Amino acid sequence: MTAAAGPLRILVVSDAWYPQVNGVVRTMATVVAELTRLGDVVEVIGPDRFTTIPTPGYAEIRLALAPRRKLARLVDAFRPDAVHIATEGPLGWAMRGICRARGWRFTTSFHTKFPDYLHARTRIPKAWSWALMRHFHQAGNGTLCATPTLAAELKGRGFTHVVPWSRGVDLDRFHPAAGENGAAEGWESLPRPIFLCAGRVAVEKNLEAFLALDLPGSKVVVGDGPQRAALMRRFPDTHFTGWRENGALARAYALADVFVFPSLTDTFGLVLLEALASGTPVAAFPVTGPLDVIGDHPVGALDGDLRAACLRALSADRAGCRAYAAQFSWAACARRFRDSLLYR
């Protein structure tokens, strides 16, 4: 495998891919589209090409079963110039093994704090999981991560090849005007202000920290996941919409008064930029992701008291939120990704 002088044949191997809907899939799909537009040939190999089994506790997320032999055939058929491994699942480990056996260089990306998730669900000591994650990523030539705060944490945990790789937002899709047809969501009867949370309805998203708050107006949750039914029973006054995609998701962002991000473990949070691009300020805890995306910019509020953050965010200037989000470009994100593949 040798890098081409011009357009590249780029192979991305990811355990997170369509039909899954999450930040990893959205990030990789958008970067692939940008690279293709620039002239590269990009192949994504995901679980959809393999026999799969459901992830325990997340039946909608499928994991490839014993994928290495078939994966090697697919890799040989594509003949890549560069390889990126996006996830640490069965496909990621299999591709890592193939690259090491053949002496190929490759990059990885760190999207998810799995040690924190596993500890929350199973009480497995975080140190064990972090050691495994470090072992996985250190075999590559660079670990891409989204924020300076995460980069500092990874370096503190012994990761030595950390590469900054920020994110972008689709400004044409997410914009304040998307909320002009408010009747389409049926929210006109909801008391204001509307506090919105969007994403997977799962334990790692810490939704209860939001739903249990004593806030004026209404709470809305856009998304689905394994906790949805239980949370609907516990918080009957919250409006749960299920998944919203395309124009409906953009409309939800733009109709809200504040976007609430209660997660303590996300490494970035694409939804933060999507909300800001829609003109909606953000309320969140001061943790990795919000600290880097929001920081001390006047586009929302970060506070260890999430209720206080929600109430302060109401006063943020919506035009300022949109202007701030406009600084984040998917084109720049794709260029940085490509540059990391060529780094020696």
N, C-alpha and C positions, 0 to 999 in steps of 0.2 A: 504494500500500500504506500504510494508516494503521492504527495500533494501536487495538484496540477497548477500550472502557472496562471491560467485564466479562471474560467468558471470551475467550480468544484462539484464533485459528486459527494454529497454529504449524507451520511447515514445517521439517523436518530433512532435510538432504541428506547422505548418507554413503556413501562407497565401501566401508565395512565394515558389512555387514548380513547377516541370515540368507540362506543357511544357514551362513555363517561362524560360528565359535565362537572368540571372543577377548574381551579386556577392553573394547574399544571397543563391541562389539555388546552385551555384558551391561550396560554402563553406560547406553547410549542406550535400550535396551529397557526397563530398569527406570525410568529417568527419564520416558520416554513413558507408561508405565503409571501412574506417580504423577500426572503432569499430567492424564491422562485422568480419573483418579479425582477430581481437584479440579475438573473441569468444562471443561477446555480441549479443543479438537479438534486432534489432532496427526496429521500425515501424515509418514511417513518414505519418502523416495524413495531406493532403493538399487539396486545393480547387477542385482538379480533382475528388473527391468522392462526391461532393455536387452539388445541383442546384446552378448556379452562375449567377452573373450579371457583366457587364463590368465596370471597374473603370472609372469614368468620366475623359475624356481626354486621357485615356490609354486603348483603347478597347481590346487590346491583353492581358491585365492583368485582370483576372476574380476573383471576390470576392464571397465567399460562402454566400448564402442567408439563414438567420435564421438557422444556423447550429447546435445549441446546443443539441437538442434531438437526432439527428443522431450521432453527435460526442460522446455523452455519451454512446451510444450503441457500437460504435467502440472501445472506451476506455475500456469498460467492457469486450469486446471480447478479447482484447489484454492482459489485466491484467498486467500493467506495474509495475516495481520496482522503476522507476524514470521517471520524466516528465520534458521536456524542452519545453518552448514556445518561438519560434524564432521570432515572429512578433506581431505587435499590431493591426492587422486587425480583421475582424469578427471571424475567427477561434481562434485567440489568445485571444480575449476577452471572447469567449465562454469557452475555456479551463481554463482560469483564474477563471471564475465563478464556473466551475465544481470543480476545486481543492479547492477553498475556501469553497464551500458548504460541501465538504467531509473532510476537514481538511488535505488535502495532501500538502506536500511541493513541490515546483517546482522552477526551475530557468528560467530566461529569457535572451535574448541577445539583445543588442542595435546595430542594423546594419545601421540605416538610420536616418538622422536628419530631420524627418518629419516636425517639426516646421519651419525650414528654407524653405523647399520645399513649404509648404502651404502658408507661407508668400509671397514667390516669385510669386505664382500663384493666390492667393486670397486676399492677404493683411490682412489675419487674424492675429491679434497680436501674436507674438511669445510667449509671456508670457502665454497666454491661452493654447496654444498647449503644451508647456513645462510642465505646471501644470498637464495636462491630461496624458502625457507620464510618469511623475513622479508617479502619482497615479497608473498607470498600473504596472510599474516595482517594486514599493516599496512593493507590495503584495507578491512578491516572496522572495526566500532565497538567491538570488544573481543575479546581472545583469552583464552578460559577455560583455566586450567591447574590441576592438581590439588594442588600442594604449594608451600609457600613456597620450598623449595630450587629447584624448577623455575622459579618466578616470578622469582627472583633471577637465574638463569642467562639466562632470556629477556630480561630487562631489560638485562643485561650485553651481550647480543648485539644490542641496538638495537630490541627490541620495546617499543613505547610505550603500548599499550592492554591491558596484562595484567590479567586479572580472576581472583581466587581462586575456585576451584570444587572443593570436596573431594568425597569419595565416601562410599558407605554400604555396609552389609552386611545381608543378609537373615537376621535372627536366628532366624526360625522354621525356615528351611531348614538353616542351619549351626549346630549345637549339640553339646555333648559327648555327649548321649544317642544321637546317630546312630551311635556306635561300639558300641552294645550288641550288635548282631548281627554280631560280627566274623567268624563262620564264613562269612557270605555272600561275603566277599572271598577266603576261602581263605588268610588270612594267619596262621592260628594256628600254622603250622609255621615261620614266619619267625623267626629269632633276633632278640631285642630287644637294644638299642632299634631302632626303625624310624625311619629318616630319609627323609622324603617330599619329593618335588619334583613340582609339578603345573603344567601349562601346555603351550604349544606346544613341540614338540621340534624346535627350530631353532637355527641358529648364534648368533643374536642373544641367545638366552637363556643362553648361557655354561654349558650343562649339564656340560661336561667338567670345569669347575672343581669341581663337586660330585662327579661320578662317579669322578674320580681320587683323591679323598681316602681316606686310611687311617682308616676309622672302625669302631668296634665294631658288632655287630648287622647290620642289613640296610639296603640302599638300595632305594627304590621310586620309580619315575617314572610318574605318571599323565598321560596325554596322548599326542598323536600329532603328526607333522610330518615334514618332509623329512629330518631327521637320524636318525630313529628306527632304521631298519635298520642304518645304519653304527654307531651307538652300541651297539646290541644285540650286534653282532659284537665290538666293542672291549671291552665291559664285560659279559661273560656272567653275572657274579654278581649283576648288578642285576636287580630284578624290574620289567619293563615291562608295564603293564596295558592300554595303549591308553586311548582316551577313557572317562571315567566321567562320567555326568550324573545330575541329580536326586539321588535318595537314595544312589546308589553313590558319587558324588563327596563328598557330606557324610560318608558313612561312612569313606571313605579319610582325610579330614582328621582325623576324631575318633580313628581307630585309631592314627595316627602318634604318635611320641614327640616329634619335632621336625620342623617344616616348614622346608625349606632353600630359600632364594631366591638363586640365584647370579647373577642378571642384573645387569649393570652399566649398562644403558641404558633400563630401563623408567621411565616417568614417575610411576607410582604403585604398581601391583601390587595389584589387587583380591584376589588370592589370599592376600595377607598378612592382610587382614581376615577372609577366610573361614576361614583356619586358626585365627586367634585366637578367632573366634566359636565354633569347635569345641573350644576349650580347649587348642589345640596351640601351643606357643611357636615363635618364628621365629628362624632363624639366617640372617644375610645380610651382605653387604659394606656398609660405611658410605657409601652413595651415594644419589643422588636416589631417592625412593620410600621405602626402608627408613629413611633418616634422618628423614623426616617422619612416617611411620606408626609406627615403633618408637621412634626417638630413644633417650633414656636411660630409658625406661619399663621396668620389670622384667618384660617379657613376652617376652623372648628375648635375643639377643646380636648385636651388630654388631661386626665385626672384619675388618681387612684379611687376617687369617689365617682363612679360612673354616672350617677344621677346629677351631680354637680356639673360634669362635663356635658351632659345632654342639655341642661338648662342654659349653660353658657354658650353652647354652639348655636342656639336660636338667634343670637345677635350677630352672627357672622354675616358678612356681605356676600350675597349669592353671586354677584358678578365677579367678585374677587376670587371665589372658588373656581369658577370657570376659567378665569385667566391663569390661575396657578396651575390647573391641570393641563393647560395647553403647552406647558413646558416639557411634558413627558411624551416622547416620540417612539413609536414602534419601529420606525426606520433606524433610529440610532441604536435601539435595543438589538435589532437584527445584525447591524454592522459590528457591534461589540461581540456578539455571539460568534460571528464568522471570524473575526480577528483572533478570538481565543483558540479556535481550531488550528490556526496557523502558527501559534506561538511556539517557539522552541526554547 
